[in-house]
């Protein structure tokens, strides 16, 4: 125990994927926490989140990690299982290298939010109301910015939408990308994440609607595309932020009315 409590110089042994300098780990202080597993998991998690360990990198093999950190095999394996449960690493069975690093993703956060909404019995209407609170003000911020680069990016998104019009699945993806682009261009990354989380949940509702009303989808695609075209036209005409926000609110409300028709009272858990 005395040996574990002492500090050692950071090791220069490294990960094997070649994404920069070798991984440097400090020896774990056994007296810093009664739960060494949490200390080890926190240390490795922070290196992943800060980018010192990047997606595709490999952790050092177990013996090397044990030596650097000064912990036992059971402690290390328990810490690695914690990171695996958080989808931050992927074990490499039968490999001499350590686990593969997986960067945190929007999809992962959205999926977990979906699990929480299911568990809490939240209704689809509640999710739609939340989206309506978030998206229109972001559209107004895009209008207030009056950025030519934004217009160019939106125009390219419109072209992708137009090309996808005959294909319901492809158009649905292109339409979601357009809405997420509007949120992204507002410049508030936290709100962009919220919009993407909403869309992950609502994608299941959209799939259900289109599977039941395939004929309505094509006309709905054209209607949605026209709305997006007009949104860009408002920006080109330098319309006020309030005008653009109100227009985007009406557009989102129209989408929501179609999605919720005949499904009031439906809960998020019913979609999965």
Residue, then its C-alpha position, 0 to 999 in steps of 0.5 A: x500500500x505504501x508503494x501505491x501511495x507514492x507518486x511516480x513520474x508520468x510514464x512516457x509509454x503510449x497508445x498505439x494509434x499514432x494520434x499525437x504524443x504518447x499517452x501520459x498517466x499518473x500513478x493513482x494515489x490510493x489514499x485519494x479515494x476509497x474507490x480506486x475504480x472511480x479514480x481510474x475511470x475519471x482519469x481515462x474519461x477526462x483524457x477522452x473528453x479533452x481529446x488527449x485520447x481520440x476516437x480510434x486510439x487504442x489504450x495501452x495493454x492491461x499490463x502496461x496500464x496496471x504498471x502506469x497507474x499502480x492498480x490491480x487487474x480487477x480494479x483496472x478491469x472494473x474501471x474499463x467496464x465503466x467506460x465501456x458502459x458509457x460507450x467511451x471505449x470498445x474492447x478489442x477481443x483477441x488483440x494485443x493492444x488495449x481497448x479502442x477509444x470512442x469519442x462522445x457523440x450526439x447520437x449517444x446523448x440523444x439515445x440516452x435522452x430518449x431512454x429517460x423520456x421513455x422511463x418517465x412516461x413523457x408524451x410525444x406532445x411534450x417533446x413537440x412543445x419543447x422543440x417549438x420552444x427551441x427552434x423558432x428563436x434559433x431561426x430568428x438568431x440566424x436572421x439577425x446574423x445576416x451572414x452570407x456564409x450562412x446563406x450559402x450553406x442553407x442553399x446547398x442544403x436546399x439543393x440536397x433536399x430537392x434532389x431527394x424529393x422522390x425518395x421519402x427516406x432520403x428527403x426525411x434525412x435531408x429535411x432533418x439536416x436542414x432544420x439542424x443546420x438552422x439551429x447550428x447557424x444560430x451559434x449556440x452549440x448547446x441548443x444545437x444538441x437539444x435540437x438533434x436530441x429532439x430529432x432522434x426521438x421524433x424520427x421514430x414518430x416520422x417513420x410511423x407516420x410515413x409508413x401509415x400514409x405513404x401517399x401523403x409523404x410525397x406531397x408533404x415532402x414538396x410542402x416542406x421543401x417549399x417552406x424551407x425555400x421561403x425561409x431562405x428567401x426571407x433571409x435573402x430579403x433581409x427580413x427582420x428576426x421577428x418575422x423569420x422567427x414567426x415564420x419558422x414557428x408556423x412551419x414547425x407547428x404545421x409539421x407537428x400537427x401532421x405528426x400528432x394527428x391521431x396520436x394524441x396521448x401517445x408516449x415516447x415509450x410507445x415508439x420504441 
